[in-house]
Amino acid sequence: MRVVLYTLAAGCPLCDEALHHLERLRSRRPFDLRVVPVDGDPRLAIRHALRVPVLEVDGREVLFGRMTLEAVEAALLGAGAP
């Protein structure tokens, strides 16, 4: 499973919280995680900047904005995590 977290490069508490949830879940369920700051890419900034963090699983956007641990776990399980 490939997980991408779109974030702001710095100063985004919601992004930090989402990353913390993902790292916590990854310790129990392995998956590939890529963190992509949208500020460095104009296309990504236009697409995601007002909604960060944005969680994408296997190419499909599943969550954005404030994310609880439970919501992130459900999104990963819904995407077929073991």
Secondary structure per residue as TSV (DSSP state, phi and psi in degrees):
chain	resnum	aa	ss	phi	psi
A	1	M	-	360.0	135.6
A	2	R	E	-110.0	124.6
A	3	V	E	-118.1	131.0
A	4	V	E	-121.9	131.1
A	5	L	E	-113.5	113.5
A	6	Y	E	-87.2	128.7
A	7	T	E	-136.5	177.5
A	8	L	-	-94.6	150.8
A	9	A	S	-61.2	-37.1
A	10	A	S	-154.4	156.1
A	11	G	S	73.7	33.1
A	12	C	-	-123.3	94.9
A	13	P	H	-61.5	-34.7
A	14	L	H	-65.3	-37.0
A	15	C	H	-65.4	-44.2
A	16	D	H	-61.2	-41.5
A	17	E	H	-64.8	-44.4
A	18	A	H	-62.0	-43.1
A	19	L	H	-63.2	-40.6
A	20	H	H	-59.3	-45.5
A	21	H	H	-60.7	-44.5
A	22	L	H	-63.5	-42.8
A	23	E	H	-65.0	-38.8
A	24	R	H	-63.4	-45.3
A	25	L	H	-69.1	-34.2
A	26	R	H	-65.2	-25.6
A	27	S	T	-69.8	-21.9
A	28	R	T	-100.0	-30.4
A	29	R	S	-135.2	105.3
A	30	P	-	-66.4	139.3
A	31	F	-	-158.9	156.8
A	32	D	E	-77.6	130.4
A	33	L	E	-124.7	129.0
A	34	R	E	-124.8	129.1
A	35	V	E	-104.5	124.0
A	36	V	E	-122.0	111.3
A	37	P	E	-72.8	129.1
A	38	V	G	-80.6	-18.0
A	39	D	G	-64.1	-23.4
A	40	G	G	-87.8	-4.1
A	41	D	-	-132.1	112.6
A	42	P	H	-55.8	-37.9
A	43	R	H	-65.0	-44.3
A	44	L	H	-67.5	-37.0
A	45	A	H	-61.9	-43.4
A	46	I	H	-64.5	-40.6
A	47	R	H	-73.5	-38.8
A	48	H	H	-121.9	-15.3
A	49	A	T	-55.2	-35.5
A	50	L	T	-86.4	0.9
A	51	R	T	-125.7	4.0
A	52	V	-	-62.5	150.1
A	53	P	S	-73.6	154.2
A	54	V	E	-123.7	128.5
A	55	L	E	-106.8	127.2
A	56	E	E	-122.1	133.3
A	57	V	E	-123.6	121.4
A	58	D	T	49.5	43.9
A	59	G	T	83.1	2.9
A	60	R	E	-118.9	126.1
A	61	E	E	-69.0	127.2
A	62	V	E	-118.5	-26.8
A	63	L	E	-150.0	156.1
A	64	F	E	-153.4	160.9
A	65	G	S	76.9	-151.2
A	66	R	S	-63.7	130.3
A	67	M	-	-125.1	126.8
A	68	T	-	-86.1	161.3
A	69	L	H	-58.6	-41.6
A	70	E	H	-64.0	-41.0
A	71	A	H	-67.1	-40.0
A	72	V	H	-66.0	-44.5
A	73	E	H	-62.2	-43.3
A	74	A	H	-62.9	-39.6
A	75	A	H	-64.6	-40.1
A	76	L	H	-68.9	-41.8
A	77	L	H	-66.5	-39.2
A	78	G	H	-64.7	-24.4
A	79	A	T	-88.3	-0.9
A	80	G	T	101.4	22.2
A	81	A	-	-66.1	144.0
A	82	P	-	-67.9	360.0
